[in-house]
Amino acid sequence: MSEVGLTICVDTLFRFMSTITCLDKINQLKREAYNDADFMNRINTEVVGSSIIADWGHKRTYIIDGVNFKSTPTKQKFEHNGSMTSVA
């Protein structure tokens, strides 16, 4: 209740979900790019900052902060359960 009567608060926060995977989007951008510089620019404008839902584990949501174009899945390692693990 407010001084003038009933009030309503409407939250306009929403998200659109796509059915294509992040890899499919990257491959699409690669096909549409004129050269490597254009591809990197398209990735940085269309993919970086996006929110994705992982298709494994607890289906967590991640936000893409950036893309390392110089790394490969065989070189990239991360710590998992106390040991370094490759993503490849």
C-alpha positions in Angstrom: 0.0 0.0 0.0 1.1 3.5 -0.7 -0.3 6.9 0.3 -2.4 7.0 -2.9 -3.5 3.4 -3.1 -2.2 0.1 -4.4 1.0 0.2 -6.5 2.6 -2.4 -8.7 6.3 -3.0 -9.5 7.1 -4.6 -12.8 10.6 -6.1 -13.4 11.6 -5.8 -17.1 14.7 -7.9 -16.8 14.7 -10.8 -19.3 17.0 -12.9 -21.4 16.7 -14.4 -24.9 17.9 -18.0 -25.3 19.3 -19.4 -28.5 19.2 -23.0 -29.4 22.7 -22.9 -31.2 25.8 -23.7 -29.3 28.7 -21.3 -28.7 30.9 -23.4 -31.0 28.2 -23.2 -33.8 28.1 -19.4 -33.4 31.9 -19.2 -33.6 31.9 -21.3 -36.7 29.2 -19.2 -38.3 31.2 -16.0 -37.6 34.3 -17.7 -39.1 32.4 -18.5 -42.3 31.0 -14.9 -42.5 34.4 -13.2 -41.8 36.4 -11.7 -44.6 39.8 -12.3 -42.9 41.2 -13.2 -39.5 41.1 -9.6 -38.2 37.4 -9.4 -39.1 36.7 -12.7 -37.4 38.4 -11.6 -34.2 36.4 -8.3 -34.3 33.1 -10.2 -34.8 33.9 -12.6 -31.9 34.7 -9.6 -29.6 31.5 -7.8 -30.5 29.0 -10.8 -30.7 30.4 -13.4 -28.3 32.3 -11.6 -25.6 30.0 -10.5 -22.8 27.4 -13.2 -23.7 26.0 -15.5 -21.1 26.1 -19.2 -21.9 24.7 -22.3 -20.1 27.1 -25.2 -19.8 25.9 -28.5 -21.1 27.6 -30.5 -18.4 27.4 -30.9 -14.7 25.0 -28.7 -12.9 24.2 -26.6 -16.1 25.8 -23.5 -14.7 25.7 -20.1 -16.4 28.9 -18.5 -17.5 29.7 -15.1 -19.0 32.4 -15.0 -21.7 34.9 -12.4 -20.6 37.2 -12.8 -23.6 38.7 -15.1 -26.2 42.4 -16.1 -26.3 43.1 -16.6 -30.0 46.7 -17.8 -29.4 45.8 -20.7 -27.2 44.6 -24.2 -28.2 42.7 -26.9 -26.3 45.9 -29.0 -26.0 47.9 -26.1 -24.5 45.2 -24.8 -22.1 45.2 -26.4 -18.7 43.3 -25.7 -15.5 43.3 -27.0 -12.0 40.7 -29.7 -11.2 40.7 -31.6 -7.9 44.3 -30.6 -7.1 45.8 -31.6 -10.5 46.4 -29.7 -13.7 43.9 -31.0 -16.4 43.8 -30.3 -20.2 40.6 -29.4 -21.8 41.4 -31.5 -24.8 
